[in-house]
Amino acid sequence: MERVEIVETGVKPVPKAPVIIGFPEVGLVGSIAVSHTINTLGLAEVGYIDSEQFPPVVAVHGGRPKPPARIYANKKLVAITSEVPIPVQSIRPLTRSLVQWFKKRETSLVVILGGVAHPERAGIETPKVYGVGVSEQGDKLLGEHGVTRLEEGLLAGSHGMLLWGCGEAGVNTIYLMAEAHYGYPDPGAAASVVSICNKMLGLNIDTKPLLEQEEQIRIAARDLMRRTEQAMRDVRKEQEHEIPMMYG
């Protein structure tokens, strides 16, 4: 069985602090949203995620090599993201390792950030956010912040598996998905999920840079989007992440 290891390298995250997580998937919504949150809040790097099945890629930041899947935190929040798509064979082991880590830390809430492909995204000025919770507590949280529950559909890939795994383990988790371009970096959709996170978690993250710098962000994310599309094809995600007809 493949192992995915979570390595803590810095100051240990505060126990029970909420976690936001976003991996490269539809429109890179989660990746863009979590990266923007990390940069805006100046979160410190406190760990990374490693697996022999991850691509042999090393990120370079500030002139230093970094593992591509990293964990950041301050006293109030933990953020997890990756600069490479999660290989399909690593999704289940990654889910198991993260769920164990959340349980060990007694994480109060996990918020997964992502996108749901919308065929008419180009004509949508402000993407709507849908949500899925694993419990009545999560459903209540969604309702309190005006998030429409996704009642029916299929969620494939790392985000969907993580949602299910957390639910099975009793980890309070919600998945926020903004209407997004499928294979095109979508900072506008990322701004929508960050806005909801601001309200849910009491954050104050400015989303204007995501909208004002859309083109620069898209250019910078082109290569990651290309690799992510291949990863999504591996799990046949193009059909499975469509909004059900009731939401059309």
SVG drawing of the C-alpha trace seen along z (x, -y; Angstrom):
<svg xmlns="http://www.w3.org/2000/svg" viewBox="-34 -45 52 47">
<polyline fill="none" stroke="black" stroke-width="0.4" points="0.0,0.0 1.3,-3.4 2.2,-5.7 1.6,-9.4 3.5,-11.1 2.6,-14.4 5.8,-16.0 5.8,-18.9 8.9,-21.0 8.2,-24.2 6.1,-25.4 3.3,-22.9 -0.1,-24.3 -2.5,-25.2 -4.6,-22.2 -8.3,-22.4 -7.6,-25.4 -9.8,-25.2 -8.1,-24.0 -8.6,-25.3 -7.4,-23.0 -7.3,-23.3 -5.6,-21.1 -5.3,-21.7 -8.6,-20.7 -11.4,-22.4 -10.3,-25.9 -7.5,-25.7 -10.1,-27.4 -8.8,-25.8 -5.2,-26.3 -5.6,-30.0 -7.9,-30.6 -5.6,-29.0 -2.4,-30.5 -4.0,-33.9 -5.0,-33.3 -1.5,-32.2 0.1,-35.2 -2.4,-37.7 -2.2,-36.5 1.5,-35.8 1.1,-32.3 4.3,-30.5 5.3,-27.2 5.0,-24.5 5.2,-21.2 4.7,-19.3 3.1,-16.2 5.3,-13.6 4.8,-10.4 6.9,-8.3 4.1,-8.5 4.1,-12.3 5.8,-13.7 9.6,-14.3 9.1,-18.0 10.6,-20.6 9.3,-24.1 11.8,-27.0 10.7,-30.0 13.0,-32.7 15.9,-30.9 15.3,-27.7 13.9,-24.3 10.5,-23.4 8.3,-20.3 5.3,-21.1 2.6,-20.1 2.9,-22.3 1.2,-23.2 1.0,-26.7 -0.4,-28.1 -0.7,-30.9 -2.4,-30.9 -5.9,-30.8 -5.8,-29.0 -4.1,-26.1 -3.8,-26.1 -2.8,-23.2 -2.2,-23.3 -0.1,-21.8 1.7,-23.2 1.3,-19.8 -1.8,-17.8 -2.4,-14.9 -1.8,-11.6 -4.9,-9.4 -3.1,-6.6 -2.2,-8.9 -5.7,-10.2 -6.9,-7.5 -3.6,-7.3 -3.6,-11.1 -7.1,-11.1 -6.2,-8.5 -3.2,-10.5 -4.9,-13.8 -7.9,-12.4 -5.6,-10.8 -3.8,-14.1 -7.1,-16.0 -8.2,-13.5 -4.9,-13.8 -5.2,-17.5 -8.9,-17.5 -9.5,-19.9 -12.6,-21.9 -13.5,-22.4 -12.1,-21.5 -13.1,-23.7 -12.3,-22.3 -12.2,-24.9 -12.8,-24.1 -14.8,-24.7 -17.7,-23.1 -17.6,-23.3 -20.3,-25.5 -20.7,-25.6 -21.8,-29.2 -19.1,-30.5 -18.0,-33.1 -21.3,-34.9 -21.4,-34.8 -20.1,-38.0 -20.1,-36.7 -19.8,-32.9 -22.3,-31.3 -20.9,-29.1 -22.4,-25.6 -21.6,-23.6 -21.7,-20.0 -21.4,-19.2 -20.8,-15.9 -23.2,-16.5 -26.2,-18.6 -23.6,-20.9 -22.1,-21.6 -25.4,-22.0 -26.3,-24.6 -23.1,-26.5 -23.8,-26.6 -27.3,-27.9 -26.2,-30.6 -23.9,-32.0 -26.3,-31.7 -24.5,-28.8 -26.8,-26.7 -26.4,-23.0 -25.5,-20.7 -28.2,-18.0 -27.2,-15.7 -24.1,-15.0 -20.8,-13.2 -17.6,-14.5 -14.5,-12.8 -10.8,-13.5 -8.9,-14.4 -11.5,-16.9 -14.4,-14.6 -12.6,-11.7 -11.3,-13.9 -14.9,-15.1 -16.1,-11.5 -13.1,-10.3 -13.6,-13.2 -17.3,-12.4 -16.6,-8.7 -14.1,-9.7 -16.4,-12.2 -14.3,-15.2 -16.6,-18.3 -16.0,-19.2 -17.6,-21.3 -16.8,-21.6 -17.3,-25.0 -17.4,-25.0 -17.8,-28.1 -19.0,-28.0 -15.9,-27.9 -14.2,-27.3 -13.3,-23.6 -9.8,-23.8 -9.0,-27.5 -7.6,-29.2 -10.4,-31.0 -9.4,-33.7 -12.9,-35.1 -14.3,-31.8 -11.5,-31.7 -12.6,-35.2 -16.2,-33.8 -15.1,-31.0 -12.7,-33.2 -15.5,-35.6 -17.5,-32.8 -14.5,-31.8 -14.1,-35.3 -17.6,-35.1 -17.4,-31.5 -14.0,-31.8 -13.9,-35.5 -11.2,-36.3 -10.6,-39.6 -8.9,-38.6 -9.1,-41.2 -10.4,-39.5 -9.9,-42.5 -6.4,-41.5 -7.8,-38.2 -10.1,-40.2 -7.7,-43.0 -4.9,-40.6 -6.9,-37.9 -4.9,-37.9 -1.5,-37.8 -2.7,-34.9 -4.0,-33.0 -0.7,-33.3 1.3,-32.2 -1.0,-29.2 -1.1,-28.0 1.4,-25.1 -0.3,-23.9 -3.6,-24.0 -2.3,-21.9 -1.0,-19.2 -4.1,-19.4 -6.3,-18.7 -4.4,-15.5 -4.8,-14.5 -8.6,-15.2 -8.9,-13.1 -7.3,-10.3 -10.4,-10.3 -12.9,-11.2 -13.7,-14.4 -15.1,-16.4 -18.5,-14.7 -18.5,-14.1 -18.1,-17.7 -21.0,-19.1 -23.7,-20.9 -26.9,-18.8 -29.8,-20.1 -31.6,-21.5 -28.9,-24.1 -28.6,-25.0"/>
</svg>
